């Protein structure tokens, strides 16, 4: 079987601002693929979803367009069994809760999460939480150490929490802080023991993932949106900021204010002179490498016993994060060709492991990673390799900032987040959490700050 090399849609194309993809006319994501329903703290996100028609008010409550809500079934987990590839069964949800000892361990962790929510301030976005000595104490230690100190040793629980950290932060529970590990649950829905709590949290999703959201953000900008331009230097001065652009048509843009919506490690390479806070922070930033693979299937897979095919499908014990089905939202009456998007977070359990995985991601031929992805999925779907007609791989050396111990409460991070001077920062990195809600809120607040300052200049 010969599969084509990576053939990714140009993200700078004027037709599409978001980093989405398509294979044989089937849209699929190149990165993040969903947005949880915004909670009360994410009011800017909620307002915007109303503006673009995803949400509306009916009889005093918010109603979401069902076309954008993830269709059921939402999640399932494959439990491998002895007997080779395909042996095992699917169960609903992503957390197996079999056995009295495991269920008791899950309940104990649920109690700890509930206590954290009741006594400390967790919010999404994080800037709406009240930082306190209690949160600082959590931020100062690895999640794995906090769990051990609290006596959480159940293997099923720890494997699930490690999966959650890799899924949201790109690295395992030994690398992320206890604040980040608890924030995953406490800022939204808490921790539910399967079968004892409410149904799974609703999310918004699209075949091309969050590129759908980016395209809506870019809609209407027209010529004001300049794509295919590579910024090579940002020079803040006392009264203005100069931005140098390299490429076929080099240019120098000058503005009274500039919003730097870049990952902080990229901003640190461009801004000259470097703000003291960013200079102090840059050496400690750690980013997770990721691999996102889109596999085109000519026909549906033969399914294993148990839970029905879902939007999010995870294999227990896999080093990767499973796959989503790009056609899950489709209303077609007969199943047909589809694209499965496989996610692999490579941050690992340490900085050394993350660096090694980044080098491997860069150096290994694409076919090596393709074969690794197919082997991972063949554990649950032995017929998959024979049904794949094309594989497009997207590698990210620095996909997301890992919330390592001490980062969220760092004074330098807080200093960068405060709007001051003619250079403003707006990125999810400022929250040490790479979520859409964080980026959107930071961007909105930075834009409001610039608009207010420029209005004052005009009115003088």
C-alpha angles and dihedrals in degrees: 000000000000117000124194121251121253110300107178125183110250104259089205093061111128089226093061126029095179125080096249129137141205134205119194089343094309113122118224138166130261093196139351112019109189147033122214115227105272117253126219093278093057094067095144090056092046092051092050093049087056090049094054094044100251091116135029139178119252122176091339098310134095117253122189125215105257091218088070099040114095109261121233134293092051107174140013138171129216116222108202119217136193114281105073135271114356095019109128139049143263122244130190118261128015100269122072109211103183120145132036095256093053093047090051090051091050091051091051091052090047088055091052092050091048090050091050091051091049098047104030134048114252120167142161110252093039095218087074092062121092108240111226141168088264093057091043090055090053091046091053096064138053116260090237091057092048091050092049092049090052091050097249102151105139108131095218092051094046092048090052094047090049089052091050092052093048090047096051103026105024095239138072131264092267090065105038123074124255087244090059093045093053094037088062089068106018097054093058130007107353120228118305125199107223112259094012103072141044125295124283118295112267118244137187117237142167134194091252092043121222091345082087089063093046091052089054091050090052096045113117097015093106114167091000089075107080113193130179090039118127116208110217102175140012115200117187116197132178097277106017147010126242120208118196117207123200130199138072091331107034115198143172117223121195124196139165090234133018127193112210105208094174134119105271095241089057092045089053090060095049109039116087119211093031117226109247092238092054092045089054094045103042098076093057098049115113123190131196121232116225138191120208115189126188114201120193113212120198093209140007121286124250103253128225124231120282132035118027122254110288140192093254116038122184131183116218112240094015118140087220131064101247127242144285124219111235090204096051091103092050119114094204111140096221123046114241141152116344144169122242115203112209119199125204120181110199103186092108127182100308145023089254092055093047091051091048092049091049091054091047092048090054099040105039117087115256089245090061091058091042090056091047091052093048091048091051093052094041088069087075099020112036090173093057100089091056093052099048113105098175139010123201115190127198118192124198117193093190106020101155142359113258111226095229120183113292096013102102093053096040113134091220091057091051091049092054091049093057111092107237137140125008094300116075127187122217119170139115087249088077087067096043086233123097100216131133092238090057095049095044094049094046090050093048093050092047090050091049090051093051093045091051093048094048091047089055090051091052093048095051 
